[in-house]
Amino acid sequence: MGVLGQVSLSEPLPVTDTAANEFEAAIRDHSRLVYRIAYSVLRNHHDAEDATQETFIRCLRSLRRTVVRDWRAWLARTAWRVALDWRPRGREISMDDAAEAIASMRVAGANAEEMAGTQQMEALLERLIAALPNELREPLTLSTVEELASPDIAQVLGIPEGSVRTRLMRARQILKEKLSAVLEGKHGR
Amino acid sequence: MEDKNHNQFVDELLDAGLARYSNVTPRPGLEGRILANARAAQEQSPWFVWTSWLASGAVAAAIVVGVLALTHLRTPPPPPVAAIKREGMVTGPRAEAGPAKPNLARQRTPALLAQHVARPKTEPAAAEPRLAQFPSPRPLSDQEKLLIEYVRHTSAGILSASATEDTDIPELEIKELEIAPLDAGTTETQPN
């Protein structure tokens, strides 16, 4: 019987003691990271939790045949793949309403922090990121997860760390140009 | 100056927006739910695997039995062609022409019948085995059977007599042509 934070495990896991302990520790240490990675892609709390569950179940199934050395990297990579599999495709990119709301807030004199906390800004950013090409969108999406730095992103995506930094700069530049256009009221569809 | 302020504002807005983009907190109790689900999945897994294997085996066995039963039910009886052909070829007048042919057909018939059974029902060629003999022997027609009966029950003398009678062809009598001589006066043409 183990203890996981405030959760008491009344029944032991049907794996070896060592694996069960490692698994419990992984849940305790990395479940929030997994959840945030899933949320960064799925943009929905319910789906993010389902993807988190799926990630840990895959982890448990592979415990018998895989020796996991770096749980954090392994879980981050698995969560990323699960989230990409579950991502809804063909979502319509329309940011007219959000862009108008942001532009009007800017005219009204709101500061950056106030504007960033609004649902309109979140929706606008979501649509701007979704419009990026894949090679730029993926590192940028992962970079929004607080716990992931460039080396972690490189490990998840399987690309060099330098490429991650270059792509992040290009992605930010594109986002900045589009956001600037929105604030000036020059945005298009 | 305005451009610089605008750029700075955009930078700040982008940084703040990206910082909040995935900075979410899961509902309380996520760890416990993960663990409960993992335990349920792990306990369910062996049962599911065994059940799926058993179900697959049962379905495969049912398919095999069904196919065998269908094949057995659809096997056609041996075609009557072979039996009739043997009788006709042994006793009929055709047997005299080639005594080896019935033997050949008799030897090949079981193998061909086996081939016929093994082939699927849908193939039309499988309905009639192809023999090495051309033309393929067919059952005797009613007229041929009547002829054989006639030959059996008729004595040789009558047969030879009828044969000779049939061959007597009366000579043709051709009458001599009678052509009247032409009249010289009527044939001459008169000048105009």
Interface residues (C-beta under 8 A of the other chain):
Chain A: L4 G5 V7 L9 E11 L13 P14 V15 F23 E24 I27 R28 S31 R32 Y35 R36 I37 Y39 S40 H45 A48 E49 T52 Q53 F56 I57 L60 R61 R106 A112 E113 M115 A116 G117 M121 E122 L125 E126 I129 L140 T141 S143 T144 V145 E146 R172 L175 K176 L179 S180 L183 E184
Chain B: H6 N7 F9 V10 D11 E12 L13 L14 D15 A16 G17 L18 A19 R20 Y21 S22 N23 V24 T25 P26 R27 G29 L30 E31 G32 R33 I34 L35 N37 A38 R39 A41 Q42 E43 S45
